[in-house]
Amino acid sequence: MAEKPAPGRPTIALEKDGPLKVTGLQTFLNSRGETIATKKTVFLCRCGASKNKPFCDGTHSDIGFTDEKSAARQPDKLETYEGGEITILDNRGVCSHAGYCTSGLPAVWRAAVEPWIDPDGAGKAEIVETIRKCPSGALSYLEDGQARTAFQESAEIQVSRDGPYYVRGGVELEGVDFGEGASREHYVLCRCGASRNKPFCDGSHWYTGFHDDEALTISKAAKAQEAGEETWVAIGKAEDFAEGQVRALSVGERQAAVVRLDGQLHALDGRCPHQGGPLGEGNLCEGALRCPWHGYDFDLKTGKGRGNEHRVEAFKLREEGGQVEIALPKPKRSEWTVSHVLAETLVEWGVDSVFGMVGHSNLGMAEALRVQEGRGKLRFFGIRHEGAAAFACSGYAKVTGRPAACLSIAGPGATNLLTGLWDAKVDRAPVIALTGQVQTQVMGPGAFQDIDLASAFEAVARFSQTVLPGSDPAELASLAVKNALVERDVAHLILPDEVQVLDAGKAGPGRAEGRLAPTAITPPKQSLDYALYRIARAERPLIIVGYGAREGMAEVTALAEALNCPVITTFKAKGQIGDDHPLGGGVLGRSGTPVASWFMNESDLLIVFGASFSHHTGIEPRKPTIQVDFDRMALGKFHGVDEPVWGDIGVTAALLRDGLPKDRACNDQRAELAARWRSWRAEKEARAAKDDGKGINSAILFQRLAEAVPADAILSVDVGNNTYSFGRYFECRAQSVLMSGYLGSIGFGFPAALGAWAANTGRKVVSISGDGGFGQYLAEFTTAVKYGMDITHVLLNNAELGKISKEQRDGEWKVWQTSLHNPGFADYATLCGGTGIRVERAEQLAEAFQTALAAEGPALVEVMTDPLLT
């Protein structure tokens, strides 16, 4: 027997060919779990066409809605699936196709397989947990011979996103046959009007493309606390308020200025309406409270300005039993502002991390971000310099392929973002910049911190828009994220101060659903045929991968294994194939190895995936070349190639492998590759043994580091000789490498590591820099300590800008102004609250790296290095 709802529960009655009549409902929720205000009796739309969803507006009569069941509906039949530990009951006739079973436990609920339920496919606990998630009541199970169909005590109705009503907790549905074995405690009612099994949902909303704008319920829920009942709170004893004294107090989130004059207590809003002066720091002047900033006076009883047109709110006070209480002021601003819409839209599009600095011209946006952080939707990381915020976003994007956001104030805060944003732009990393701005009424004439941000960001941002009073904030935020993702570029929103706190009315957040298409495009057949023709005739093909191939490396490696040819990488792509792989050939170019350059010179065909042909890389333009790239502008960017192939890297590599003819000319180059590696490793050992008494050489440093770091670590490297040495000497296994590629900005390494850590991959993050690079953002070590970031930083301290010194020597210049005066970086790390270790001898390296990698929170290993042994 199905369990019946308890008496006294809310009831639902079906209006013939009309809405649901719901009586006695206390808990009505939108899809986000927020309360929708309700009355004793409400009428809920079920035709799908109301303009006041979820409530009925009478549209069902205009469109001829009928609530008749269809003869083509799924038959009502209870099926039993008996297993060793549990017996599962299922009635497909009331299934709403929510998918919690097939996606949550596919070993038991097997799509397109008969019998579709295998009760022995998982343990009893997992199965019961999944059944309890089923909203429709189609699934239940036997326990002690009784069907278990009821799982929740409290009665509620929840409006699902773009779907039906989820009814739980025994809400009585009057006069309806539930079907054999179906739960009466929880069930799902059609809301789109298209179900063939009305009043129950059968999943038709998904096929008909039913959509529902939740803006009204979201905005109302957010503003619910604006109209609360009057609340009194104690602010002190009566004797705490001396005659003629002005006291500043925080009351909730408001500031109050409390004054006793002639024995009477008065309280005014603590913020002067002129320019926000702190009235709590003001003084009395002829019975009025004077603002300390500009001398505006306000009447203590009414708050009305004396000699000025302004007015401040006067708060209620009372004295009882020697205690002074104040009536808690209502929120001064709307709880659903333009900023709330912007922040929630970013979250809906998947933005979960924001780096930045809260300041006077972004406080409205900061408050909205605080609300989202409180809901567990995003994390905010307060940095010490806005440039680090932009670099952190770039590092985050290079790890995930998704954008993080950086927040700044107007003027100098915004301009500080530019270097990091340029790094993201030229390396095709999606980033969102949110910059405060002065109020619109003073934009242009030259107010404090007023600069033309639209012009300042014009070159760096693919998308840049000012959010104005009449703008659609949800759409602007949606376009910002879409441009960042699709164009792999920088998007920018300018937020004037007063616009941030404007009430958003009935506007709701934007969503990503239906606005992004898959990118796994297939190249034209002719391009594939021509490429295969060349590959089949090459005796010494060579595969070169750039950073753009990072998502397709499994397929590229499979192609290389079929051809028995080496795979070499650009510097930005270092680590995309391990140096321990039998076909891994290392890095090509100025930061590379003789192994890679050998095979470049000896090849007779280059197959290039996702590389930009940078001059630093040095891909030989005179070699026959097949170039594959998702970006058409990258194909033949600097010179013509023989076969430009436009397509997704992974898809194209897989098609090339599958299309290889059995008869092909290519030689097996594995043995030759292994021999070249042996020769290069012997050379590295010789260099590692060098010691001129001026510090540790880079060869031994990176040898020991490669031995210590986890095989799947994320390595964020800076710019300078430390980075060139890393490229030559560090042998990657499965590590990922982040760098400032085309911009080559010194200082990138450590801030980018903050972003890599925030990406929450579960992988160890290690950053590497010289003393010059780390010195630019060394204050961000305190940021890492504050947020407990598990980052190990390796700092090569040679007391000079070593790369520049080398360039001066190589160019036959005098070495000038490249020396550095450094603190003890290890001591500095310890003072900040992290782990600091100083290494002066090569034999200390292994233990130092092991200790730092095992430390909780951020750790820094300061290695005293020789600037000439790089």
N, C-alpha and C positions, 0 to 999 in steps of 0.2 A: 504493500500500500504506500502511495506517495504521502509524505508528511504534509499536513494541512497547516495553513498559517494560523497563528494565535489570534484570539479575539481582540478587538480594540485596535486593530491595525488600520492604516489608511486603506482606502478602497479606490478601485478604478472601474468606471462603468464606460461602456462603449456607446457613444451617440451614433445612431444609425447613419451611415455614410458621412460621418462627421468626426469630431475630435474625441480625445479621451477626456472624460470627466473625472478628475482626481479630487478626492475629498479627504481632509485630515492629514495631509502630507506635511511633515515637519522638515525633512531633509531632502532638498532638491539641489542637485549639483550639476555644474557644467563639466566638460571633459577634463578640465584641469583640477577638478576636485574642489572648486570654489562654490560657495553657496549662491543659489539663485533665489531671490526673494519670492515668497509664495504667499498665498492666502488660504483661507479654510477650504475653498473650492476653486480649482483652476481648470482651464480647458487647454489641453496640449494638442498641437497640430499633429496629424498623422497622414495628411495628404501630401506633405512635402513642399507645399507652395506658399505657405504663409509668409508674409513679409515681416512678421513679428515673432519668428521662431525663437524659442520652442513653443510659444503660445499660439493659439488659434486666432486668426483674424477674419474667419468666415470665407476664405478663398475656396474651401472645399466645395461650396455650393456653386461657385462660378465655373469651376473646371469639371464638374460632374464626377467628383470622387465617389467611388464605390468601395465598400469594405467586404465585398463578396470574395470568398476563397476561389481559387482557380482549380479547375479539374486537372491541370497539369502539375499541381504541386507534388512535392515528395510525399510518398505514402506514409501514413502514420502507422509505424510498426516498431515494437520494442524487440531489439536483438540482444542475445545474451552471449558473452564471450568468456568462457570459463578457463582460468589458468591455475597454476599451481598454488599461488599465494592470494590471488584476487579474482573475483568475477566482475567483469565490466558490463554495464547495461548501456544501451545506446538506442536512441530514437532519432533517426535522421529527419523525421518529419518536422521536428521543431528546431533543428540546427540552424544557427544564424551564420555559420561559416566564419566565425571570428578568427579561427586558425590557431588558437592557443594550444590545441592538442597536436596538430600536424607539424607546427614549427617548434613547439616546445619539447616534444618527446616523439620524434619521428620513428624511433625504434618500436614504438607501440602503435601509434596511429600512422599507418603507412599509406600515403597517397598513391592511388592508381595500382594498388595491390589487393588481391582477395585471398583470404578474408582481410579486411582493411585494418582490423584491430588484432594485435598480438598481445594478449594479457601477460605473456611471459617475456616480453621484450625489455622489461626493466623491473626494478624492485617495486614492492607494494607502496612504499613511502613516496617515491617519485610519481607513481601513477595517481595516487590519491591527491597529491599536490596539484597535478595537472588537471584532474577532474574538477577540483575546487575552483580553478580559474575559468572553467567553461561558463560563460554568462547566460547561455540559453536554457540550461537545465536538460539538454539532450543527453548528457553523460551523467551517469551515477554509478554506484558500485554496491555490492552486497557485503554486509558485515553482520555476522551472527544471524544469517538468514534474512536480514531486513535490508531493504533498499535505502541507502543513504543519499538523500537528495537536498537536504537543507544544511546550509553552512554559515549563515549570518543571522544574528539576532536583531540588529537595528534595521528599521525599515527606511528605505531610501530609493529614490529614482535618480539615475545619472544619465545625462545626455552625452552620448559618445561622439567623438569627432567624426563628422560627416557620416554618421551612422545612426543606429536605432537608439531606443531607450533601454538602458539596463535597469531592471527592476530587481531589488534585493530585499531580503529581510521579511518576507511574508506579506507583502502588499496584496490585498485580496483583489483578484480580477473577476468581476461578477459576470455570471452567465456565459462562461467560455469553457469549451471542452479543451483540456490541456493536452490530451493525447496520452497514450499508454505509457506509464512510467515516468512521464515528464515531471519536473519539479514545479511545485507551486510556490516554493520559497524564493526562487530566483528564476527569472525568465527575461526574454528580450522581445520588445514590441516594435513593430515597424514604424518608421518615421518618414520614409521617403515616398510612401504611397504605392510602391511598385511590387511589394511582396505578393507572392502567389498563395501565401499561407496566412493571410491576415486573421487576427491582429498581430500574429507573431512575425518576426523578421526571418527571412530565408536567405539573406545575403544579397538581395537584388540591388541594394543601394550601391554596391561596389560596381556592378555591371552597368547601371544606369548613370553612373558618374554624379551621384547625389552629393551636393556640397552645401555646407551651412556656415554662414558668417556668424561667428560667436562674439562679435564685437560688443553687442549690447550687454550680454551677460558678463563678459569680462570686465567691461568698464564699470558696470554697476557693482560688481563684486569688489573691485578695487576701491571704489568710492564709499563702500558701506560704512567705514569708520568715520567718515566725515560728518555724519549726522547722528552721532551717539548721544546718550543721555548726559546731563550735566554731572561732572565728577569733581568732588572736592578733595584736595590733597594738602597735607600739612607742610608748611614751609619754615616753621621755627616757633620759638617761644615769643611771647609778647615783648619781653624785656630785650630780645635780640635786636629790636628795631628802635633805635634811639631817635629822639626828636631832631629833625632837620638833617638826618643822614639818608643818603641815597645808597641802596644796596642792589647789586645785580644778582639775579637768581635764575637758574635754569628750571623751567616748569614744563615737564614733558620734553618736547623738542623745541619749545618756544623760550625766548628770553624775556624776563620781566625786570622792570625797574620799580623797586618798592621804596616808598617814602612815608615817613611819619611827619605830619605838619599840623601844629596846633592840636596834638593828641590824636589826630585822625590818620589812619593808614590809607594809603592810596597805592595802586599798582597800574603801571602803564606797560604797553608793549615795549620791550627793550631795544627795538630797532627803529631808528629814525627813518621816516619814509622819504626823506630828501635824498640821502645817498647811503643810507644804512648805518649811520653813526650810532655808537653804543650809548644809549640813553642811561644805562646802568652805571656809566662812568661820568655822567653829567653832574650838574650842581643846581641848587635851587636859586631862583631869581624872581623875587617879588611874587612868590606863591606859585610859580610855574617851574617846570623841569626843563633845563636848557641842555641842548645837545652839545657835547664837547667838541664836535668837529666844526660846525659852521654856525653855532649860536642860535639855532631854531628853538623857540620856546613852545611848551605844550601845557595846557591846563591840566592840573592833577586830577580833577573830578571827571572831566569829559574827554580828555585827550585831544581837544580841539587846539589847533595851532593859534598862537597869539602873534599877530602881525605876519602871518604866513598862511598859505592856503592848504596846508597839510593837516592831517589828523592821524593820531595813533589810537589803537584800541585800548580802552580802559577795562581792566580785569576786575572781577568781583572778589572782595576780600571779606573775611569774617573772623572774629576773635571769640573763641569758646574755651572756657576752662584754662585760660592762660596760654592757649595755643592759637597760632595764626594759620588760617587755611585760605587757599585760593581756589577759585573755580577753574579747573583745568581748561585752558583755552582750546578751542577747536583748531584743527590743523589750519595753518595759514595758507597753505597751498593745496591744490587738488592732489588727491592720492592717485590720480590717473592723468598724468601729464604727457606732453609730447615726448619727453625723455623716457617715460615708462613704455610708451609705444615703441620707441626706437630700440631700447634695451631688450624688450621682449621679442621684437622681430629678429634681432641679432641671435638671440638664444634659439628661436624657432629654426633658424637657418644653420644651427650647429656651432655657433661661436661659443666656446666655453672658457676662454681665457682672455683676460684683459690686463695689459701692463701699462702703468702710467703714474701720473702724479695728480692728486686732487688739489684744486686751486680755486681761486675766487671766481673765475669765469667758466667753470664747468661743474659747479656744485649741484645744479639740477640733474645733470646727467649722472654725476657720481651717486646721487641718492637713488636713482633708478637702478644703477648697477648694484648698489648695496642691497636693494630688495631682491634682485635676481640671485645674488650670492647667498642671501639668507634662505632662499628657497632651494639652494643646492644646485642651481642651474649653471652657474659659472663661478670662476675664481678670479679675484682681483689681486694683482701683485703690485704693491707700491714700490717704485724704484727711486733711485737717488738722482737720476738724470734722464731726461726724456729721450736722449739719443740711445741709451741702453734699452728703453722700452721698444723702440723701433727695431733695434737689432734682435731683441728677444723675440719679437713677432716674426722676424725673418727666419730665425732659427727654428721656431715652432712650425712655420709653414714648410721649411725645407725637410723637416722630419715627417710631417703628416700629410702635406699637400692641401691642408685646410687653413683658412685664415684665423689668426688671433687679432685682437684689436689693441691699439695703443691710444691712450687718452692724455691730452695735454690741455693747458690753458691757452688763452689767446697769446698773440705776440711772441715773446721769446720761447715759451713752452712749445708752441707749434713749430717754430723754425728749428728748434733743437731736434725735432724728429727727422729732418730731411735726409741726413746722411744714411741713417738706417733704412729709410724708405727707398732711397735710391739703390741701396744694396739689394733689397727685395725686388725692386723693379727690374734691374738688369739681369738678375738671376731667375726671373720668372717665378717668384714666390708670392702667393696671394696674401695681402695684408690690408687691414682696415684701419684708417686713422680717424680718430674722433677729436676734433679740436674745438675748444671753447672759443668764443668770440665776444667782443664788446657788444653792448646793446645796439640794436639796429638803428636807433635814433642818432647815435654818435658814430656810426660806421662812415668812414670817409673823411670827415673834417680833420682828423688827426688827434683823436682822444687818446688817453693813456692806454698803452699796449694795443692800439688800433693799427694793424697793418692789413694790407689787402691779401688775405689768405687765399682767395681764389686764384690770384695771379701767382702768389708764391708757390702754390702747389700745382699749378697748371702743367708743368713739364713732367712732374714725377707721378701724378695721379691719372690713371686712365679714366676714372670717374670721380668728379669733384662737384659737390652741390652744397649750397647753403640752405639750411632748413629755415624757412620763413614762416610767418604767422599763418599764411594760407596754404602751406605745403601739405602734402600727404606724407606724414612721417613714416608710416609703415611701408609705403611704396619706395620712398627714397632709401630706407635702410635695406629693403629687399634688393633693390638695384645695386646698392653698394656691394653687398655680399655676392650677388650674381656676377657682377663685373670682376670682382676679385677672383672668383673661382674659375669662370669661363675664360677670362683673358689672362689669368695667372699674373695678376698685376696689383697695383695699389689702388684702393678706393678710399675716398675722403669725404667726410661729412663735416660741414662747418656749423657750429651750434651757437647762435647768438644767445647771450645770457638770458634775456627775458623770454625768449621763445622756448627755452628748455623747460620752463615751469608753467607754460600755458596749459590750461585744461584741455584734454584731448577729446572731450565730448564723448560721442558714441563710437569713436574710432577703435579698431582692434588691431592686434599685431599682424604683420605679414607672415606668410608661410612659404616654405620651399617646395611643397608638394606640387608636382606637375610643371615646375619651372626650370628643371635641369634635365638634359638628355644624356644618355650613355655616350662615352667618348671612344669606345672600342671600334673605330671605323676600319673597314676593310679596303685595301688599296685596289685600284683597277686591275683587272686580269692581265691587260697588256703590260703594265709595269712589272707585275710578277713574272710574266713569261720572259721578258727581256732580262730581268735580273737573274733568273734561273739559267738562262742561256749562257750568261757570262760566268756564273759560279761553276757550271759544269765543265768549263774549259780552263779554269784556273788551276795551276799546279801548286801555287803557294798563296792561297787566299788568307787574308788576315781580317779579323773582326775588330773594329774599334768601337767602344761604347762611350758615350758621354753621359752627363747627368740626366739628360732627358730620357735615358733608357732604364732608369732605376726601377720602374714598375714592371718592366718586361724582361728582367734578367733571367728568369727561369727558362723562358722560351729562347732567348738569345744563346744561353749556355747550351741548351739542347741542340741548337743548330750547330754550334761550334763542335760539340761532341760528335755529331754526325759527319762533320767535315774533317775532324782531327786537326783543327787549325787553332792557333793561339787567339786569345782575346786580350787586347790591351785597352787601357782606359785613358781618358783625359784626367787631369789632376782632380777636377771637380767630381769625377766619377770614381775616384780611388775607393777601393773596397767593394765595389759592386760585383766583382768576382774576386774571390780570395786569392792571395798570392800562393796559398797552399794547394790550389786547384791545379791538376795536371796541365790545364790549358791556360791558366792565368799567366799573363805576360808582364804585369806591372804597369807603371804609369809612363806615358809618353810626354816628351817636352822638357821644358826647363827644370821642372821639379821631378823629373822622371829617372828611369834607370836605363843602363845600356842594353838590358834585355829587350825592352820595348823598342828602342831605336833600331836594334839589329833587325828585328822582324819587320819593322816598317821598311827598312832599306831593301830587304831581300824578298819582299812580297811582290806578287804580280796582279793582285786584285785587293782592293780595300772595300770591306762591307761595313759601312759606318751607320751606327744606330744612335740617334739622339745627341749628336755632338754638334757644336756650333762652329768648328774650324777656327778656333781662336789662334792668333799668332803665337801665343805662349805655348800652345799644344804642338804646333808644327806638323800637322797632318800634311803629307806630301801631295801637293795639288796635281803633280804630273802623273800620278799613278791612276790606272783605271779604277773608277770609284762607283760603287752603288751606295747611295745615301738614303736612309729611311728616317722619316720624321713625321710627327703628328702636326707640326707647325709648317705650313706651306712656305712661309717667309724664310724659314731656316734652310730650305732646300736650295742648294746652289747659292748661298748667301754671299760669299766672297768671290767665287769663281764657278764656272760651269762644271757639273759632274756628269758622268756618262749615263747613269740611270738614277734620276731622282724619283723616289717612291714615297707617295703621300699615304700614310696609314698609321694606325696604332702600332707601337713598337712590338708589343707582345703578340698581337694578332698577325702582324706581317712576318715576324720571325718564325712563328709556328707554321704559317702557310709555306714559307720558303723551305723549311725542314721537310714538311710533308710532300713538297713538290720536287725534291731532289731526285734526279735520275739515278738509276743504279750504276750506269757507266759514267764516271766522272774522272777528271784528270788529277784531282788534288792528292798531294802526298800527306802521309801521316807525319806531322811535325812535332809530336810529343817528345821523342828522344832528343831532338835538337834543342827543344825548349828547356828540358831538364838540364842539359849540358850547359846552356847559357846561364841558368840560375846557379849552378854550382860555381861557375867562374865568378859571377857577381858576388855571391856570398863569401867566397874566399877573399875578394877584394874588400868587402865590408869588414871582415874579421881583421884584416891588416890595418884598416883605418881605425877600428875600435881600439886597437892597442896603442895608438899614438898618445903621447902625453908630453906637452911642452912646458908643463909646470905652470900654466896660466888658466887652468880650469879644465872641466870635463869636456871631452869631445862629443859631438852630436851622434856619431855612429854608435857608440856604446850606450848612450842615453836611450836612443830609440830602440835599440836591441832589447834592453832590459824592460822598457815600457811595453813593447810588443809581447814579451813573455808574461807580463803581469796582468794586463787588462783583460777583462772577459771577452770571449770570442764574439759576442753580440753587442759589445758596447757601442755607444754613439760618441764619436770623437769630433769635437768642435775646435777647429784650428784657427789661428790668427793670421797675421801677415808679417813677412820678414824672413830672415835666414832660418828661424825656427821652423817655419812652414816648408821652405825648400828642403831642409834636412829631413823633416817628417816625410815628405813625398819620396825622397830617395831611400831612406833607411828603414822606415816602419813597414813591416810586412803585415798586411791585413789578412784576417781570416774571414769572419762574417761581420766585421764592424762597418758601421755607416760613418761617413765623413761629411762634416758640414764646413763650409768655408765661404768667405766673401769672394766670389769668383770673379765676375767681370769688373766689379767696382774695386776689389782689392783694398778694402778699408782696414787700416790698422785699428785695433780696438774691438774688432768683431768677436773674437773668440769667446771671452767669458760671458758677455751679455747674451750671445746666441745660445750658450749652454743653459742659461736660465730658461729660455724658451723651449729648448730640447727637453729639459727636465719637466716643464709644465705640460708637455705633450703626453705625459703619463703612459709611456710605453712599457714600463716595467724593466727597461734596460738601463744599465749603468751609464752615466754621462761623465765623460772626461774631456776637459778643455785644455788646450795647449797654447801658450803664447810666450813672447819675449817680454823683457822688462818694459820696453817701450809701449807695447800694445796693452799690457795689463795696467800700466800706469794711467792710461786714459780713462778707465772705468773701474779703478780699484775700489771705489766706494760701494760698488754693487756687491762686493763680498759680504757687506752687512745685510744686503737684501737676501742673499742666499742663506745667511744665518737666520734671519727673521722668519723665513718660511720653511726652514728645515730642509733645504734642497740638498739632496745627496749628489753633490758634484765634486769630483776630484780635479783640481787644477794643477797642471805641471807648468812651472814658470822657469824659463831659461834666462838666468840673470848673468849678463856679460858686461853690464854697466855701460852699454852704448847701443846706439841704433846700428846694429851690426850689418844689416843689409846695405844701409846707406854708406857706411864706412867702406864696405867692399866695393861699392859702385864708384866711390871717390878714388880708391886705389886703382881699380881697373881702368878708370877713365883718365888716369894720371893727373888727378887733382890732389891738392893738399887735403888731408883728413881734417875736417873742421866742424865744430859744433855738433858732433854726434855723440859726445860723451854724456852720460847720465849720472845724476846724483840720486841714488836710490835709498829708501829705507830698508830695514830688514824685513823683507816680505813675509817670511815665515812668522816672525814675531808679530807683525801686523795682523796676520790671519788669526793668531791666537788671541790678540787683543780684541778682535771683532767677535770672538766667541766660537770660532771654528778651530780646526786642527792645522797647525803649522809645523812643517818639517824642513830643515835646511840640510842640503847635501853638498859636501865639499870634495868627496872622493868617490871614484867610480864604484868601489866596492860597497858603498852605502846605498846605491840606487835600488837594488832589489828589495831590501827590507823597507826602505822608505816608501816605495810604491805600494807594497803589500799593506803597510800600516795605514796609509792614506786611503786606499781603496776600501779598507775594512771599517774606516771611521764612520760614525754616525754624523750626518749633516755634511756641510762643506769642508773640504780639506785642501790645503795648498802645499805642494812640494816645490821648494825653491832650490833650483839646481844651479850651482855656480859654474858657468861654462866658459870655454875658450872661444872668443869671437872669431878666431881664424880657423878653428878645426870644425867646420860645418859640413 
